[in-house]
Amino acid sequence: MRGSTLDVLFVSKPLAPPWDDSGKVLPYLIAREIRDLSVAVMTPRGQPLNVPGVHSEELYRQPWSFSVPMRDKVKVMFRLMARSLPPVVHFFFSPNGPTTFAARLVKRRHPYVKVVQTIMSLPIGADAMDQGIFGDVVITWSRAAAERVSEVVRRKSIPARILHVPPGIDERRPMTPAEKRATRASFGLPPDRPVVLYAGDLEFSTAAYATAAAVPLVLERLPAVFVFACRPKTAAAQSVSRDLEARLAGPVAHGHVRFMGSVGAFADLLRCVDCQVLPAETTYAKTDLPMVLLEGLSAGIPAIVGTGTPMDELVQAGAVMGVPAGSPEALAAALIGVLSGPGRAEAIAAGGRDFILRRHTARGMADAHAAIYRDLLRGAL
């Protein structure tokens, strides 16, 4: 039962639809699932979060995704500095100079407030992480991030406690064969050919190019269809998309490749494919364990990912298949094995789904956060 006095304030991107950014979705799921603490969140004006017991502070002008304009950042900072705060304040951002500077000012202004910091995504450069730790408690989504943060904390003698909490998702129910056929028809996809989904970024890794280069190698063996459903996060994404379409003009013309861009009913598309690929060499600008990957696994969609990233923990757990990042040949071989081997896709899918439902649920994530907040409120951390 949530009380009337606020326990925790979330400082994050605006928690409002569209739910297309893990920086919004993960704080929302935590706030929604926590049962015994009072949480305040930041939302756009006129769009309070419709969750019983959650207080909305309507600060943002719009429900921004991916990046927040400076004007809104200043408004958030003014709220943190000028008004009283609950006992715990939780920041959800990737390490960056401006956020770190602002958070340290808040800590000086409110010295008795406990500050929690979640590393939403590992930065590429070492400097950003070296300068980006400010929380009394630092939460990471992956083991790789926990190790990297721990090294920085030890080397720089930062008085912070590092805790690893696996990211949680809402379960995506697997589709029946009839549902898959109907859903594919709604997207103009064939009912009887293997469909491969790439839903990663276009500009921050080479994964899209590796997937594109694997297309002709797979088509030599299987009449597959590749779907690129990528949200353009930056202006550079449009240029990459045009380049990929030019490279794959032949397969596009013959119906073997579809470029869909942003998809409104993306959850349905995700659940109707046969395999998801993310052969990335970095998870920069994504959650360390990308949510689209976890959601697909929960829906029984097998996945192939690049090794050498935080996603390695999913490979080691047997939840996904791993291939050398940036190797079209390795990706093609893995895809052919998954899509053509009798029962292979079903076995991989079952293992992945079981793992996600045991380790990566929204409720489990929220329970872990609630335990951290309770310890902070009673001074145990």
C-alpha positions in Angstrom: 0.0 0.0 0.0 1.5 3.3 -1.0 1.6 6.1 1.5 0.8 9.8 1.2 4.3 11.0 1.9 6.7 10.7 -1.0 9.6 8.2 -0.6 11.3 8.4 -4.0 11.5 10.9 -6.8 12.4 9.6 -10.3 14.5 12.0 -12.5 14.2 10.7 -16.0 12.9 11.5 -19.5 9.2 12.2 -19.5 7.2 9.1 -18.5 4.5 9.2 -21.2 3.7 7.5 -24.5 5.2 6.8 -27.0 6.9 4.0 -25.1 9.7 3.8 -27.6 12.7 4.5 -25.4 14.1 2.4 -22.6 15.0 5.6 -20.7 11.2 6.0 -20.3 10.0 2.4 -20.3 12.1 1.0 -17.5 11.4 3.8 -14.9 7.7 3.5 -15.8 7.7 -0.2 -15.2 9.4 0.2 -11.8 7.0 2.9 -10.7 4.0 0.9 -11.9 5.0 -2.3 -10.2 6.2 -1.0 -6.8 3.5 -1.6 -4.3 4.6 -0.4 -0.8 6.4 2.9 -1.5 5.3 6.3 -2.8 7.0 7.4 -6.0 6.9 10.7 -7.9 7.8 10.7 -11.6 8.2 13.5 -14.2 5.7 13.7 -17.0 4.7 16.2 -19.8 2.2 18.9 -18.9 -1.4 17.7 -19.0 -0.3 14.0 -19.1 -0.1 12.6 -15.6 0.9 9.0 -15.3 -2.2 7.0 -14.9 -0.9 4.7 -12.2 -2.6 4.5 -8.8 -0.5 5.9 -6.0 2.1 7.4 -8.3 2.5 11.2 -8.1 3.1 13.0 -11.4 5.2 16.2 -11.6 4.2 17.7 -15.0 7.4 19.5 -16.0 8.1 18.6 -19.6 6.6 20.4 -22.6 6.3 17.2 -24.7 6.8 13.5 -24.2 10.4 13.6 -25.6 12.2 10.4 -26.6 15.9 9.8 -27.1 16.9 13.4 -26.3 15.5 16.2 -24.2 15.8 19.9 -25.2 17.9 22.2 -23.0 14.9 24.3 -22.0 13.2 21.3 -20.4 16.4 20.2 -18.7 16.7 23.6 -17.1 13.1 23.3 -15.8 13.9 20.0 -14.2 17.1 21.4 -12.7 15.1 24.3 -11.2 12.6 22.0 -9.7 15.4 19.9 -8.1 17.2 22.9 -6.7 14.3 25.2 -5.6 12.0 22.8 -3.9 12.2 20.1 -1.2 12.9 16.6 -2.2 11.8 13.2 -0.8 14.5 11.1 1.0 15.6 9.3 -2.1 16.1 10.7 -5.6 16.8 8.3 -8.5 18.4 9.5 -11.7 17.9 7.4 -14.9 20.5 8.6 -17.4 23.6 7.4 -19.3 26.9 9.0 -17.9 27.4 12.4 -19.3 28.9 15.7 -18.1 25.9 17.9 -17.8 23.8 15.4 -15.9 26.7 14.6 -13.6 27.3 18.3 -12.9 23.6 18.9 -12.2 23.3 15.9 -9.9 26.3 17.0 -7.9 24.8 20.4 -7.4 21.6 18.8 -6.2 23.5 16.7 -3.7 25.2 19.8 -2.3 21.8 21.6 -2.2 20.1 18.7 -0.4 22.9 16.9 1.6 20.6 14.6 3.4 19.0 13.1 0.3 20.2 9.7 -0.8 20.9 9.7 -4.5 20.5 6.6 -6.7 22.0 6.6 -10.2 21.1 4.1 -12.9 23.6 3.7 -15.8 21.1 3.4 -18.6 23.7 2.7 -21.3 27.4 2.2 -21.2 29.3 5.2 -22.8 31.9 4.5 -25.5 34.7 6.6 -24.1 36.4 6.0 -20.7 36.2 9.7 -19.8 32.4 9.8 -19.7 32.4 6.9 -17.2 35.3 8.3 -15.2 33.5 11.6 -14.7 30.0 10.2 -14.7 29.6 8.5 -11.3 27.7 10.6 -8.7 25.2 8.3 -6.9 25.4 7.0 -3.4 24.1 3.8 -5.0 24.8 3.0 -8.6 22.6 0.5 -10.4 23.6 -1.3 -13.6 21.5 -3.3 -16.0 24.3 -5.7 -16.9 27.2 -7.6 -15.3 29.6 -6.0 -17.8 28.5 -2.5 -16.7 28.8 -3.5 -13.0 32.4 -4.6 -13.6 33.2 -1.4 -15.4 31.6 0.9 -12.8 33.3 -1.1 -10.0 36.7 -0.5 -11.6 36.1 3.2 -11.8 34.9 3.4 -8.2 37.9 1.5 -7.0 40.4 3.5 -9.1 39.0 6.9 -8.2 38.0 6.0 -4.6 34.4 7.0 -5.1 32.1 6.3 -2.1 29.4 4.6 -4.0 27.8 1.1 -3.7 27.3 -0.7 -7.0 24.3 -3.0 -7.5 23.3 -5.0 -10.5 19.6 -5.3 -11.3 18.5 -7.2 -14.4 16.2 -5.1 -16.6 12.6 -6.3 -16.6 9.9 -6.3 -19.2 6.2 -7.1 -19.7 5.9 -10.6 -21.0 5.0 -10.9 -24.8 2.9 -13.9 -25.3 3.9 -16.2 -28.2 1.6 -16.3 -31.1 -0.3 -19.3 -32.3 0.4 -20.4 -35.9 -3.0 -18.9 -36.9 -2.2 -15.6 -35.2 1.2 -15.5 -37.0 -0.4 -16.0 -40.4 -2.9 -13.3 -39.8 -0.4 -10.9 -38.4 2.0 -11.4 -41.2 -0.7 -10.8 -43.7 -1.4 -7.4 -42.0 2.2 -6.5 -42.6 2.3 -7.9 -46.1 4.7 -10.6 -45.1 4.6 -14.2 -46.5 3.1 -16.8 -44.3 5.3 -19.7 -45.5 8.8 -18.2 -45.6 11.3 -17.6 -42.8 11.2 -14.0 -41.6 14.2 -12.4 -39.9 13.9 -9.1 -38.0 16.6 -6.5 -37.5 15.3 -3.9 -35.1 18.6 -2.4 -33.9 20.1 1.0 -34.5 21.4 2.3 -37.8 24.1 4.6 -36.8 25.8 3.6 -33.6 27.1 0.2 -34.5 27.9 -1.8 -37.7 25.1 -4.3 -36.9 22.8 -3.1 -39.7 25.5 -3.4 -42.3 26.5 -6.8 -41.1 22.9 -7.9 -41.3 22.6 -6.5 -44.8 25.8 -8.3 -45.9 24.4 -11.6 -44.6 21.3 -11.3 -46.7 22.6 -12.7 -50.0 24.5 -15.4 -48.1 21.3 -16.6 -46.5 19.3 -16.3 -49.7 21.7 -18.8 -51.4 20.2 -21.4 -49.0 16.8 -20.2 -47.9 14.0 -18.1 -49.4 14.0 -15.9 -46.3 12.6 -12.4 -45.9 14.6 -9.8 -43.9 12.7 -6.9 -42.2 14.6 -3.8 -41.1 12.4 -2.0 -38.6 14.6 0.7 -37.2 13.5 3.8 -35.4 15.6 6.8 -36.7 17.2 8.3 -33.6 19.4 10.8 -35.4 19.6 12.5 -38.7 22.4 10.2 -39.7 20.0 7.2 -39.5 18.2 8.4 -42.6 21.5 8.4 -44.6 22.4 4.9 -43.4 18.9 3.6 -44.3 19.2 5.0 -47.8 22.6 3.4 -48.2 21.4 0.0 -47.0 18.4 0.2 -49.4 20.7 0.9 -52.3 23.0 -2.0 -51.4 20.0 -4.4 -51.1 18.1 -3.1 -54.2 18.0 -6.5 -55.8 16.6 -8.4 -52.8 14.2 -5.5 -52.1 12.9 -5.7 -55.7 12.3 -9.5 -55.3 10.5 -9.2 -52.0 13.3 -10.6 -49.8 14.0 -7.4 -47.9 11.6 -4.9 -46.4 12.5 -1.5 -44.8 9.7 -0.5 -42.5 11.3 2.3 -40.4 9.2 3.0 -37.3 6.3 0.5 -36.9 3.3 1.5 -34.9 2.3 -2.1 -34.1 5.8 -3.1 -33.4 5.0 -5.6 -30.7 2.9 -7.6 -33.2 5.6 -7.5 -35.8 8.1 -8.7 -33.2 5.9 -11.7 -32.2 5.3 -12.9 -35.8 8.9 -13.3 -37.1 11.0 -16.4 -36.9 14.3 -14.9 -35.6 15.7 -11.6 -34.4 19.3 -10.6 -35.1 21.4 -7.9 -33.4 25.1 -8.6 -34.5 26.3 -5.4 -32.8 29.8 -4.7 -31.5 28.5 -2.2 -29.0 25.2 -1.5 -27.2 25.9 2.2 -27.0 22.7 4.3 -27.1 20.7 1.2 -26.1 20.1 -0.5 -22.8 23.0 -2.9 -22.1 20.6 -5.8 -22.7 18.3 -4.2 -25.3 14.6 -4.4 -24.4 13.6 -5.4 -27.9 15.8 -8.4 -27.5 14.3 -9.4 -24.1 10.7 -8.8 -25.4 11.3 -11.0 -28.4 12.8 -13.8 -26.3 9.7 -13.6 -24.0 7.5 -14.1 -27.1 9.5 -17.2 -28.1 11.5 -15.6 -30.9 15.1 -16.9 -31.0 17.8 -14.3 -31.3 21.4 -14.1 -32.6 23.6 -11.4 -31.2 27.1 -10.1 -31.5 29.7 -11.1 -28.9 32.0 -8.9 -27.0 29.2 -6.7 -25.5 27.1 -6.8 -22.4 24.8 -9.2 -24.3 27.5 -11.9 -23.7 25.7 -12.7 -20.4 22.7 -13.8 -22.4 24.9 -15.9 -24.7 26.6 -17.5 -21.7 23.2 -18.3 -20.1 22.1 -20.1 -23.3 19.3 -17.6 -23.9 20.6 -16.4 -27.3 23.1 -17.5 -29.9 26.3 -15.4 -30.2 28.4 -14.8 -33.3 31.5 -12.6 -33.8 30.2 -9.0 -34.2 30.5 -7.6 -37.7 30.9 -11.0 -39.4 28.2 -11.5 -42.1 29.5 -15.0 -42.7 29.1 -16.1 -39.1 25.6 -14.5 -38.9 24.5 -16.1 -42.1 25.7 -19.5 -40.9 23.9 -19.1 -37.6 20.7 -18.0 -39.3 20.7 -20.9 -41.7 21.3 -23.3 -38.8 18.4 -21.8 -36.8 15.9 -21.6 -39.6 16.6 -24.8 -41.4 17.5 -27.3 -38.7 14.5 -29.5 -37.6 13.3 -28.2 -34.2 16.3 -26.0 -33.8 14.4 -22.7 -33.7 11.8 -24.1 -31.3 14.4 -25.4 -28.9 16.3 -22.1 -28.8 13.1 -20.2 -28.4 11.9 -22.3 -25.5 15.2 -21.9 -23.6 15.2 -18.1 -24.2 11.7 -17.6 -23.1 12.2 -19.6 -20.0 15.2 -17.6 -19.1 13.5 -14.3 -19.6 10.5 -15.3 -17.5 12.8 -16.3 -14.7 15.2 -13.4 -14.7 13.8 -10.4 -16.6 10.3 -9.6 -15.4 9.0 -6.1 -14.6 7.8 -7.2 -11.2 11.2 -8.8 -10.3 12.9 -5.6 -11.4 10.6 -3.5 -9.3 10.9 -5.7 -6.2 14.7 -5.4 -6.4 14.4 -1.6 -6.6 11.9 -1.5 -3.7 14.4 -3.4 -1.6 17.1 -0.8 -2.4 14.9 2.1 -1.6 13.7 0.6 1.7 17.3 0.0 2.7 18.2 3.6 1.9 15.1 4.9 3.8 16.1 3.1 7.0 19.8 3.9 6.6 21.0 0.3 5.8 22.8 1.4 2.6 
